[in-house]
Amino acid sequence: MSREQIIAKHKSLFWYIPEDEKQNISDALLVERILNDGTLDDYRELVVALGGKRVAEVFFSATGRQKQNFYPEIYHFFSLVLKKYA
C-alpha cells in the first residue's frame, strides 16, 4: 500500500484538510494520526508504505509540543515497539 492509498483510506482522520491539499500531508502528521487513531493493521500498512526506519525516525524526532500530541499510552507502546523492531 502506498502513502497516497493510506491517506485516501483514512481520509476521515484528515477531515480538516481540503481534498486538494491531502497529498501535501507531512510524514510527521501521517505517523501521528495513524498511531493515535488507527489500528495495528493501519500501523503495519504505514510501515510498509514508509518503511520501519522512517516511521521510527519521524516518531522519535517529535519533541516538545509534537511529542505531546501522542496519547501517553500510545507513545509508550510505540516507543517500545519501534526501539525493538525498527
DSSP file (Angstrom, degrees, kcal/mol; ACC not computed):
  #  RESIDUE AA STRUCTURE BP1 BP2  ACC     N-H-->O    O-->H-N    N-H-->O    O-->H-N    TCO  KAPPA ALPHA  PHI   PSI    X-CA   Y-CA   Z-CA
    1    1 A M              0   0    0      0, 0.0     2,-0.1     0, 0.0     0, 0.0   0.000 360.0 360.0 360.0 134.5    0.0    0.0    0.0
    2    2 A S     >  -     0   0    0      1,-0.1     4,-2.1    48,-0.0     5,-0.2  -0.374 360.0-105.9 -88.3 168.3    1.4    3.4   -0.9
    3    3 A R  H  > S+     0   0    0     46,-0.2     4,-2.2     1,-0.2     5,-0.2   0.901 121.5  51.4 -58.5 -43.4    1.4    6.6    1.1
    4    4 A E  H  > S+     0   0    0      1,-0.2     4,-2.4     2,-0.2    -1,-0.2   0.867 108.1  51.8 -64.9 -37.1   -1.3    8.1   -1.1
    5    5 A Q  H  > S+     0   0    0      2,-0.2     4,-2.6     1,-0.2    -1,-0.2   0.877 108.3  51.5 -67.7 -37.2   -3.5    5.0   -0.6
    6    6 A I  H  X S+     0   0    0     -4,-2.1     4,-2.0     2,-0.2    -2,-0.2   0.929 111.1  47.6 -64.3 -44.2   -3.1    5.2    3.2
    7    7 A I  H  < S+     0   0    0     -4,-2.2    -2,-0.2     1,-0.2    -1,-0.2   0.918 113.9  47.4 -62.8 -42.9   -4.2    8.8    3.1
    8    8 A A  H >< S+     0   0    0     -4,-2.4     3,-1.1     1,-0.2    -2,-0.2   0.906 111.5  50.5 -65.1 -41.1   -7.2    8.0    0.9
    9    9 A K  H 3< S+     0   0    0     -4,-2.6     3,-0.2     1,-0.3    -1,-0.2   0.849 120.0  36.1 -64.6 -34.5   -8.2    5.1    3.1
   10   10 A H  T >X S+     0   0    0     -4,-2.0     3,-1.9    -5,-0.2     4,-0.5  -0.144  72.9 133.0-112.2  36.5   -8.0    7.2    6.3
   11   11 A K  G X4  +     0   0    0     -3,-1.1     3,-0.9     1,-0.3    -1,-0.2   0.750  65.4  68.1 -62.4 -21.9   -9.3   10.5    4.9
   12   12 A S  G >4 S+     0   0    0     -3,-0.2     3,-0.9     1,-0.2    -1,-0.3   0.777  93.1  59.1 -68.0 -24.1  -11.7   10.8    7.8
   13   13 A L  G <4 S+     0   0    0     -3,-1.9    -1,-0.2     1,-0.2    -2,-0.2   0.718 110.6  42.6 -72.8 -19.7   -8.6   11.3   10.0
   14   14 A F  G X< S+     0   0    0     -3,-0.9     3,-1.9    -4,-0.5    -1,-0.2  -0.184  72.4 135.8-117.0  38.1   -7.7   14.3    7.9
   15   15 A W  T <   +     0   0    0     -3,-0.9    -1,-0.1     1,-0.3    -2,-0.1   0.750  68.4  58.3 -59.9 -27.1  -11.2   15.8    7.6
   16   16 A Y  T 3  S+     0   0    0     -3,-0.2    -1,-0.3    -4,-0.1    -2,-0.1   0.485  90.0  84.1 -86.3  -3.4  -10.0   19.3    8.3
   17   17 A I  S <  S-     0   0    0     -3,-1.9     5,-0.1     2,-0.0    -3,-0.1  -0.880  87.9-113.6-102.1 127.8   -7.6   19.3    5.3
   18   18 A P    >>  -     0   0    0      0, 0.0     3,-1.9     0, 0.0     4,-0.7  -0.235  26.8-114.8 -58.1 147.9   -9.1   20.2    1.9
   19   19 A E  G >4 S+     0   0    0      1,-0.3     3,-0.9     2,-0.2     4,-0.3   0.853 115.1  53.8 -53.7 -40.9   -9.1   17.4   -0.6
   20   20 A D  G 34 S+     0   0    0      1,-0.2    -1,-0.3     2,-0.1     3,-0.1   0.610 109.7  49.2 -74.6  -9.2   -6.6   19.1   -2.9
   21   21 A E  G X4 S+     0   0    0     -3,-1.9     3,-1.8     1,-0.1    -1,-0.2   0.477  82.8  91.4-103.2  -5.7   -4.1   19.6   -0.1
   22   22 A K  G X< S+     0   0    0     -3,-0.9     3,-1.3    -4,-0.7    -2,-0.1   0.774  78.0  62.7 -65.7 -25.6   -4.1   16.0    1.2
   23   23 A Q  G 3  S+     0   0    0     -4,-0.3    -1,-0.3     1,-0.2    -2,-0.1   0.676  98.1  59.7 -71.1 -14.1   -1.2   15.0   -1.0
   24   24 A N  G <  S+     0   0    0     -3,-1.8    -1,-0.2     2,-0.0    -2,-0.2   0.285  72.8 132.5 -95.3   9.1    0.9   17.5    0.9
   25   25 A I    <   -     0   0    0     -3,-1.3   -18,-0.0     1,-0.1    -3,-0.0  -0.413  57.5-123.2 -63.2 131.8    0.4   15.9    4.3
   26   26 A S     >  -     0   0    0     -2,-0.1     4,-2.2     1,-0.1     5,-0.1  -0.310  13.7-117.1 -74.4 159.7    3.8   15.6    6.1
   27   27 A D  H  > S+     0   0    0      1,-0.2     4,-2.8     2,-0.2     5,-0.2   0.868 115.3  57.8 -62.0 -36.3    5.1   12.3    7.3
   28   28 A A  H  > S+     0   0    0      1,-0.2     4,-2.3     2,-0.2    -1,-0.2   0.922 109.1  43.2 -61.9 -44.5    5.0   13.6   10.8
   29   29 A L  H  > S+     0   0    0      2,-0.2     4,-2.6     1,-0.2     5,-0.3   0.902 113.9  51.6 -68.2 -40.6    1.3   14.3   10.6
   30   30 A L  H  X S+     0   0    0     -4,-2.2     4,-2.3     2,-0.2     5,-0.2   0.937 112.4  45.1 -61.7 -47.4    0.6   11.0    8.9
   31   31 A V  H  X S+     0   0    0     -4,-2.8     4,-2.6     1,-0.2     5,-0.3   0.924 113.6  50.9 -62.3 -45.3    2.5    9.0   11.6
   32   32 A E  H  X S+     0   0    0     -4,-2.3     4,-2.3    -5,-0.2     5,-0.2   0.935 113.6  42.7 -59.2 -49.1    0.9   10.9   14.4
   33   33 A R  H  X S+     0   0    0     -4,-2.6     4,-2.6     2,-0.2     5,-0.3   0.902 116.0  47.4 -68.4 -41.4   -2.7   10.4   13.2
   34   34 A I  H  X S+     0   0    0     -4,-2.3     4,-2.1    -5,-0.3    -2,-0.2   0.931 115.8  44.1 -67.3 -44.5   -2.2    6.7   12.2
   35   35 A L  H  < S+     0   0    0     -4,-2.6    -2,-0.2    -5,-0.2    -1,-0.2   0.908 119.7  41.9 -67.6 -40.6   -0.6    5.8   15.5
   36   36 A N  H  < S+     0   0    0     -4,-2.3    -2,-0.2    -5,-0.3    -1,-0.2   0.914 134.3  14.6 -71.3 -42.9   -3.0    7.8   17.7
   37   37 A D  H  < S+     0   0    0     -4,-2.6    -3,-0.2    -5,-0.2    -2,-0.2   0.416 107.8  85.2-120.2   0.0   -6.3    6.8   15.9
   38   38 A G  S  < S-     0   0    0     -4,-2.1     2,-0.2    -5,-0.3    -4,-0.0  -0.314  71.8-110.0 -95.1-178.2   -5.5    3.9   13.7
   39   39 A T     >  -     0   0    0     -2,-0.1     4,-2.0     1,-0.1    -1,-0.1  -0.464  36.5 -98.1-100.3 176.9   -5.4    0.1   14.3
   40   40 A L  H  > S+     0   0    0      1,-0.2     4,-2.3     2,-0.2     5,-0.1   0.847 126.7  55.5 -65.7 -32.4   -2.4   -2.2   14.4
   41   41 A D  H  > S+     0   0    0      2,-0.2     4,-2.2     1,-0.2    -1,-0.2   0.891 105.8  51.3 -64.8 -38.2   -3.2   -3.2   10.8
   42   42 A D  H  > S+     0   0    0      2,-0.2     4,-2.2     1,-0.2    -2,-0.2   0.898 108.5  51.8 -63.7 -39.9   -3.0    0.5    9.9
   43   43 A Y  H  X S+     0   0    0     -4,-2.0     4,-2.3     2,-0.2    -2,-0.2   0.919 108.5  50.9 -61.4 -43.8    0.4    0.7   11.6
   44   44 A R  H  X S+     0   0    0     -4,-2.3     4,-2.0     1,-0.2    -2,-0.2   0.905 110.0  49.4 -61.3 -42.0    1.6   -2.3    9.6
   45   45 A E  H  X S+     0   0    0     -4,-2.2     4,-2.4     1,-0.2    -1,-0.2   0.885 109.5  52.6 -63.4 -38.5    0.4   -0.6    6.4
   46   46 A L  H  X>S+     0   0    0     -4,-2.2     4,-3.0     2,-0.2     5,-0.6   0.902 108.1  50.4 -63.8 -41.7    2.2    2.6    7.4
   47   47 A V  H  X5S+     0   0    0     -4,-2.3     4,-1.6     1,-0.2    -1,-0.2   0.882 111.2  48.9 -64.8 -38.3    5.4    0.6    7.9
   48   48 A V  H  <5S+     0   0    0     -4,-2.0    -2,-0.2    -5,-0.2    -1,-0.2   0.916 116.4  43.1 -66.0 -42.0    5.1   -1.0    4.5
   49   49 A A  H  <5S+     0   0    0     -4,-2.4   -46,-0.2    -5,-0.2    -2,-0.2   0.936 131.5  19.5 -71.9 -47.7    4.5    2.4    2.9
   50   50 A L  H  <5S-     0   0    0     -4,-3.0     4,-0.3    -5,-0.2    -3,-0.2   0.728 109.2-112.9 -96.6 -24.6    7.1    4.5    4.6
   51   51 A G     X< -     0   0    0     -4,-1.6     4,-2.2    -5,-0.6     5,-0.2   0.112  23.9 -96.1  97.1 143.0    9.5    1.9    5.9
   52   52 A G  H  > S+     0   0    0      1,-0.2     4,-2.4     2,-0.2     5,-0.2   0.874 122.5  52.3 -61.0 -40.1   10.1    1.0    9.5
   53   53 A K  H  > S+     0   0    0      2,-0.2     4,-2.5     1,-0.2    -1,-0.2   0.893 109.7  48.8 -65.9 -38.9   13.2    3.1    9.9
   54   54 A R  H  > S+     0   0    0     -4,-0.3     4,-2.6     2,-0.2     5,-0.2   0.909 111.0  49.7 -68.0 -41.3   11.3    6.2    8.5
   55   55 A V  H  X S+     0   0    0     -4,-2.2     4,-2.6     1,-0.2    -2,-0.2   0.935 113.9  46.1 -61.7 -45.2    8.4    5.7   10.9
   56   56 A A  H  X S+     0   0    0     -4,-2.4     4,-2.9     2,-0.2     5,-0.2   0.900 111.9  51.9 -63.8 -41.2   10.8    5.3   13.8
   57   57 A E  H  X S+     0   0    0     -4,-2.5     4,-1.2     2,-0.2    -2,-0.2   0.929 113.6  42.9 -61.0 -46.8   12.8    8.4   12.7
   58   58 A V  H  X S+     0   0    0     -4,-2.6     4,-0.5     2,-0.2    -2,-0.2   0.916 115.6  49.8 -65.8 -43.6    9.6   10.5   12.5
   59   59 A F  H >< S+     0   0    0     -4,-2.6     3,-1.0    -5,-0.2    -2,-0.2   0.938 115.0  41.3 -62.6 -49.6    8.3    9.2   15.8
   60   60 A F  H 3< S+     0   0    0     -4,-2.9    -1,-0.2     1,-0.2    -2,-0.2   0.645 106.1  64.2 -78.6 -13.6   11.4    9.7   17.8
   61   61 A S  H 3< S+     0   0    0     -4,-1.2     2,-0.4    -5,-0.2    -1,-0.2   0.594  76.5 108.1 -82.6  -9.9   12.2   13.1   16.3
   62   62 A A    <<  +     0   0    0     -3,-1.0     2,-0.3    -4,-0.5    -3,-0.0  -0.538  48.2 170.7 -69.4 124.4    9.0   14.5   17.8
   63   63 A T    >   -     0   0    0     -2,-0.4     3,-1.5     4,-0.0     4,-0.5  -0.896  43.2 -11.6-131.2 161.9    9.9   16.8   20.6
   64   64 A G  T 3> S+     0   0    0     -2,-0.3     4,-1.5     1,-0.3     3,-0.2  -0.239 132.1   5.2  56.2-125.1    8.0   19.3   22.8
   65   65 A R  H 3> S+     0   0    0      1,-0.2     4,-0.7     2,-0.2    -1,-0.3   0.860 131.8  55.7 -62.1 -39.2    4.5   20.0   21.6
   66   66 A Q  H X4 S+     0   0    0     -3,-1.5     3,-0.8     1,-0.2     4,-0.4   0.901 107.0  50.4 -62.0 -40.1    4.7   17.4   18.8
   67   67 A K  H >4 S+     0   0    0     -4,-0.5     3,-1.2     1,-0.2    -1,-0.2   0.857 106.0  56.2 -65.5 -34.7    5.6   14.7   21.3
   68   68 A Q  H 3< S+     0   0    0     -4,-1.5    -1,-0.2     1,-0.2    -2,-0.2   0.624  89.9  74.8 -74.4 -12.7    2.6   15.8   23.5
   69   69 A N  T << S+     0   0    0     -3,-0.8     2,-0.3    -4,-0.7    -1,-0.2   0.737  82.6  82.4 -70.3 -21.7    0.3   15.2   20.5
   70   70 A F  S <  S-     0   0    0     -3,-1.2   -37,-0.1    -4,-0.4   -38,-0.0  -0.632  94.6-110.0 -80.8 140.1    0.6   11.5   21.0
   71   71 A Y     >  -     0   0    0     -2,-0.3     4,-2.9     1,-0.1     3,-0.3  -0.465  31.1-119.2 -62.7 142.3   -1.6    9.9   23.7
   72   72 A P  H  > S+     0   0    0      0, 0.0     4,-2.4     0, 0.0     5,-0.2   0.889 113.1  46.7 -55.5 -43.4    0.7    8.9   26.6
   73   73 A E  H  > S+     0   0    0      2,-0.2     4,-2.2     1,-0.2     5,-0.2   0.852 113.4  49.5 -69.3 -32.4   -0.2    5.2   26.4
   74   74 A I  H  > S+     0   0    0     -3,-0.3     4,-2.7     2,-0.2     5,-0.3   0.921 111.0  49.6 -68.7 -44.8    0.3    5.3   22.6
   75   75 A Y  H  X S+     0   0    0     -4,-2.9     4,-2.0     1,-0.2    -2,-0.2   0.930 113.0  46.8 -60.3 -45.5    3.7    7.0   22.9
   76   76 A H  H  X S+     0   0    0     -4,-2.4     4,-1.8    -5,-0.2    -2,-0.2   0.947 114.0  47.2 -62.2 -49.4    4.8    4.4   25.5
   77   77 A F  H  X S+     0   0    0     -4,-2.2     4,-2.3     1,-0.2    -2,-0.2   0.946 116.1  42.3 -58.8 -52.0    3.6    1.4   23.5
   78   78 A F  H  X S+     0   0    0     -4,-2.7     4,-2.8     1,-0.2     5,-0.3   0.775 108.1  59.8 -73.5 -24.2    5.1    2.5   20.2
   79   79 A S  H  X S+     0   0    0     -4,-2.0     4,-1.6    -5,-0.3    -1,-0.2   0.906 110.4  43.6 -65.5 -38.8    8.4    3.7   21.8
   80   80 A L  H  X S+     0   0    0     -4,-1.8     4,-1.6    -5,-0.2    -2,-0.2   0.933 116.9  45.8 -67.7 -46.3    8.8    0.1   23.0
   81   81 A V  H  X S+     0   0    0     -4,-2.3     4,-2.6     1,-0.2     5,-0.3   0.934 115.4  44.9 -63.5 -47.6    7.8   -1.4   19.6
   82   82 A L  H  X S+     0   0    0     -4,-2.8     4,-1.8     1,-0.2    -1,-0.2   0.843 110.5  54.0 -71.4 -32.5    9.9    0.9   17.5
   83   83 A K  H  < S+     0   0    0     -4,-1.6    -1,-0.2    -5,-0.3    -2,-0.2   0.876 116.4  39.7 -65.2 -35.6   13.0    0.5   19.7
   84   84 A K  H  < S+     0   0    0     -4,-1.6    -2,-0.2    -5,-0.1    -1,-0.2   0.894 129.2  24.4 -81.3 -40.5   12.8   -3.2   19.4
   85   85 A Y  H  <        0   0    0     -4,-2.6    -3,-0.2    -5,-0.2    -2,-0.2   0.584 360.0 360.0-108.4 -11.6   11.8   -3.7   15.7
   86   86 A A     <        0   0    0     -4,-1.8    -3,-0.1    -5,-0.3    -1,-0.1   0.464 360.0 360.0-104.6 360.0   13.0   -0.6   13.8
